[in-house]
């Protein structure tokens, strides 16, 4: 089956119906679902070029969780049939697929999802990065390949795209179909050392503002922002995009702003500057209702990119009842990112008071409320749960309601508020102690394996020292025996002890009588000497009696 697909791959990829067969075979060989969002269902508007899943996929990439960011930069490796997968994907790097043929293939809405999946599958091949290093410049339309002098050696990112025209890549970003392929390239660029930096320098620098306002290229820019992870990568991007943040919000290009803020959070740079620019830019939006600065930041983000209705022309009005759509999912994602910045956290949580009862009635709002509850301190937590309980009956009808109420401890709060507060204090103290020992998962960089091993070794040594102190200097640990062996051993020891105890008892009585007599006759020193000599004599007599008994028994 794979051999037949390889011989007729062009026809399979470009056919309206056969392309789905080729996509499923690709997933089967890889062992993972490598298809882009929007291309898994029946053929239609979203099943062709993968455009139907852009909004959901872009929003998922912008959420500021390290788990999702790490999953995007380090996908699950390992393929079910690596050799067959390599033979299938390598067809796209052949000479007969280059030039005009590749342009025609990239422009096909039916072939584009397969190519995107092929890129992700090639990044999962263990021990073979050369295929991905050849596939990327082939798809970008390289005029020549850099010769590293060794087939197994992967050239650096700058050398890899030497033959790629920057104008061609820019034109691909502006196209509604080929832009998906550039997004997929940015998603797997981490697998080639130095490729992200090289692409940012050659293809994006000086053009980011134009791309940010374009209907297709802005998604490519968001993918590029999601691929960054270091301050050296994020700093130039922020400096170029910061002046137009206000215009982006007014033109409903908030996805670029969300991706930029998430990149600042991952790289731990430009956070304070970004918050200040965002607060100033939010005042120019209709949702600010005349407020300026930080006062309007949280309420305006909750209603971002939503059209005001008659009678409700400012933030947070009209968000209850039939106006649930007022709460912006994208604005909630931006607000979660900003809340991660420690300098803005408590201020924003205080400004959101009164809106929690509204947030809990929508899916994105409930997710934001849960994050706010995790970041808030004791009094703010109690204010949140008090507002949520005012809509408890409406919340129970939502599919996320019971889980959220359990997560907040609603039943415990209604039953015994004092005990609920004590539990929060205990949990907060435990969390602080844990962070002191292991560090904060979001703010601190993950420890290396060597550091973790060293920490575990130190903990084991401390536990052993503590056990020795508790046991005492002369104590030894008892040997643990199996249950049957322990019973046999205990039985034999009991019989032997009974035989020796009778003889020892008789000897002790005799020694007491002799000791009294000798104490009356001599001093303590003489008695002690006589006792030692007598004890040695008795031991010798006992040993002789034992030997006689054993001889008689034989």
Secondary structure, 3 states (H helix, E strand, C coil): CHHHHHHCHHHHHHCCCHHHHHHHHHHHHHCCCCCCCCCCCCCCCCCCCCHHHHHHHHHHHHCCCHHHHHHHHCCCCCCCCHHHHHHHHHHHHCHHHCCHHHHHHHCCCCCHHHHHHHHHHHHCCCCCCHHHHHHHHHHCCCCCCCCCCCCCCCCCHHHHCCCCCHHHHHHHHHCCCHHHHHHHHHHHHHHCCCHHHHHHHHHHCCCHHHHHHCCCHHHHHHHHHHHCCCHHHHHHHHHHHHHHHHHHHHCCCHHHHHHHHHHHHHHCCCHHHHHHHHHHHHCCCHHHCCCCHHHCHHHHHHCCCCCCECCECCCCCCCCHHHHHHCCHHHHHHHHHHHCCCCCHHHHHHHCCCCHHHHCCCHHHHHHHHHHHHHCCHHHHHHHHHHHHCCHHHHHCCCCHHHHHHHHCHHHHHHCHHHHHHHHHHHHHHHHHHHHHHCCCCCCCCCCHHHHHHHHHHHHHHHHHHHHHHHCCCCCCCCCCCHHHHHHHHHHHHHHHHHHHHHHHHHHHHHHHHHHHHHHHCCHHHHHHHHHHHHHHHHHHHHHHHHHHHHHHC
